């Protein structure tokens, strides 16, 4: 992948828990990725190894991902914390 890649590495701990590490194009190893966590759970459901409500453990914290079978929506629940602040000079 000469232009880089976003990829999640997942270890299924049980049908309701998965441990995930994230590598993002342009940033390298990151502490979390909500979109990636959702994708891991949906892929795990399709492979038959995860349930429709899963705890995703990331180095930056824990997320709860729930996939609704009826309307195919994915709900992510987790903490929101302020980590950084920056200012741009124009």
C-alpha positions, 0 to 999 in steps of 0.5 A: 500500500504505497499511499498508506492504509488505515487498518484495525487489528482485532483479537476476539476475547469472547462473543461480547468483547474484542481487543483492537489496535489501530494503525492510521495512514499518515498518523501511524499507531493511534489510541482509538478509532470509533469508525474502525471499532464499528467496522470491527464489530460489523465484520465480526458479526458477519463472520459469526464470531461477535454478538450484536452488542460488543465491548471494544477495548482500545488503548485509548479506552473502551467503547460499547458498539451495538448493531441493530439487526432490524434497521442495520444501524450501528450505535457507538457509546463511550466517553468523551474527553478533551485531550488537546487544544491548539490555535492557528495563526493566520 
